[in-house]
């Protein structure tokens, strides 16, 4: 009788463990990255700042999904995940040029760094406090989130055609604006 109870208990325990692995994802930790938002949340003391995936901004027929809804993404960090983290999307993953990259970056707020950004970058949205900077191949927008985090969205390796550059400026601004509105709703 004791053996049957023990075997039944072990089977139930294994089933619970398998269910946990399937629901959270395999707890892969490669170097300085996490494989999902849920695993990030397990290891971080700060709340995950959510974004919408970039696919929608390049093809409006695609569903607008948050990274939390997608869950299975690589979240990279240096030092501690509580200091800063970023998520990199290669252009091929959303049917764009393979060299194009979009980086979502969240780092601890630093007054000195933000003042330097304000001095060097152009204010493009006074209401949402969004700053913008670009060169021939890269565009960056920055937002100060509640004096706690600096949110950056960086688009790298853009074609230099004026039409493409203007389109990318609009896209990166929309991504930032949507992320601000998304995270305001989440925190309320």
C-alpha positions in Angstrom: 0.0 0.0 0.0 2.8 2.4 0.8 4.6 1.7 -2.5 1.4 2.4 -4.5 1.0 5.7 -2.6 4.6 6.6 -3.2 4.4 5.8 -6.9 1.2 7.8 -7.3 2.8 10.7 -5.5 5.9 10.6 -7.7 3.8 10.4 -10.9 1.7 13.4 -9.7 4.9 15.4 -8.9 6.4 14.6 -12.3 3.1 15.6 -14.0 3.1 18.9 -12.1 6.8 19.6 -13.1 6.1 18.8 -16.8 3.0 21.1 -16.7 5.1 23.9 -15.2 7.8 23.4 -17.9 5.2 23.6 -20.7 3.4 26.6 -19.3 6.5 28.7 -18.4 8.8 27.4 -21.1 12.0 25.5 -20.6 14.1 27.6 -18.2 16.8 28.2 -20.7 19.4 30.7 -19.5 22.2 31.1 -22.0 24.9 33.5 -20.8 23.1 36.7 -20.2 19.7 36.1 -21.6 16.3 34.7 -20.7 14.1 32.8 -23.2 10.7 34.2 -22.2 9.0 37.0 -20.4 7.7 34.7 -17.7 11.3 33.5 -16.9 12.5 37.1 -16.9 9.7 37.9 -14.4 10.8 35.0 -12.2 14.4 36.4 -12.0 13.8 40.1 -12.0 12.7 42.4 -9.2 11.5 45.0 -11.6 8.3 44.8 -13.7 8.8 43.9 -17.4 8.3 47.0 -19.6 6.2 45.7 -22.4 6.2 46.5 -26.1 4.3 45.4 -29.2 6.2 43.1 -31.6 7.4 45.0 -34.7 5.6 42.8 -37.2 2.4 44.8 -37.0 4.2 48.1 -37.8 5.5 46.7 -41.1 2.3 44.8 -42.0 -0.9 46.0 -40.5 -2.7 42.8 -41.5 -0.6 41.0 -38.8 -2.1 40.9 -35.3 -0.8 43.5 -32.8 0.7 41.4 -30.1 2.6 42.4 -26.9 5.9 40.7 -26.1 4.2 39.3 -22.9 1.6 37.7 -25.1 4.2 36.2 -27.4 6.3 35.2 -24.3 8.9 33.2 -26.2 11.5 35.9 -26.9 15.2 36.3 -26.0 15.8 39.0 -23.4 19.4 40.0 -23.2 21.1 41.8 -20.3 24.5 42.8 -19.1 25.5 42.7 -15.4 22.1 42.4 -13.8 18.7 42.0 -15.5 17.5 44.6 -13.0 19.9 47.2 -14.4 19.1 47.0 -18.1 17.9 44.6 -20.7 17.1 44.6 -24.4 15.3 42.6 -27.0 16.6 42.4 -30.6 14.5 41.7 -33.7 16.3 40.9 -36.9 14.6 42.1 -40.1 14.1 38.6 -41.4 11.8 37.8 -38.5 9.3 40.4 -39.7 9.8 40.1 -43.5 12.2 43.0 -43.9 15.8 43.4 -45.0 18.0 40.9 -43.1 20.4 43.6 -42.1 17.7 45.7 -40.4 17.5 45.4 -36.6 15.1 46.8 -34.1 16.3 46.9 -30.5 14.0 47.6 -27.6 16.1 48.7 -24.6 15.1 49.4 -21.0 17.7 50.7 -18.5 17.7 52.2 -15.1 17.0 56.0 -15.2 20.1 58.1 -15.0 19.6 61.8 -14.7 23.0 62.7 -16.2 22.5 60.4 -19.2 19.0 61.7 -19.8 20.2 65.3 -19.6 22.9 64.5 -22.2 20.2 62.9 -24.5 18.0 65.9 -24.1 20.9 68.2 -25.1 21.9 66.1 -28.1 18.6 64.7 -29.3 15.5 66.5 -30.8 12.3 66.6 -28.8 9.6 65.2 -31.1 6.7 64.8 -28.7 6.5 67.2 -25.8 3.4 65.5 -24.3 4.9 62.0 -24.2 8.5 63.3 -23.6 10.0 61.4 -26.6 13.4 62.4 -28.0 14.8 61.4 -31.3 18.2 61.1 -33.0 19.3 59.7 -36.3 22.2 59.4 -38.7 22.5 57.9 -42.2 21.8 54.3 -41.0 20.3 54.4 -37.6 17.3 56.0 -35.8 16.9 56.1 -32.0 13.9 57.3 -29.9 14.2 57.7 -26.2 11.6 58.1 -23.4 12.0 58.8 -19.7 9.5 56.4 -18.1 8.5 57.8 -14.7 12.0 58.9 -13.8 12.8 55.2 -13.2 13.7 53.8 -16.6 15.1 55.1 -19.9 13.3 53.4 -22.8 15.1 53.3 -26.1 14.0 51.9 -29.4 16.8 51.7 -31.9 16.5 50.9 -35.6 19.8 49.9 -37.2 21.0 49.5 -40.8 18.3 51.5 -42.6 18.5 52.1 -46.3 19.5 55.6 -47.0 16.7 56.4 -49.4 14.7 59.5 -48.2 11.4 57.7 -48.6 12.6 54.7 -46.5 14.1 57.0 -43.8 10.9 58.9 -43.4 8.8 55.7 -43.2 11.2 54.3 -40.6 11.0 57.5 -38.5 7.3 57.2 -38.4 7.4 53.5 -37.5 9.8 53.9 -34.7 7.9 56.8 -33.3 4.6 54.8 -33.4 6.3 51.8 -31.6 7.5 54.1 -28.8 4.1 55.9 -28.5 2.3 52.6 -28.4 4.7 51.2 -25.8 4.1 54.2 -23.5 0.4 53.9 -23.8 0.5 50.2 -23.3 2.6 50.5 -20.1 0.4 53.3 -18.7 -2.6 51.0 -19.0 -0.8 48.1 -17.4 0.3 50.2 -14.4 -3.2 51.5 -13.7 
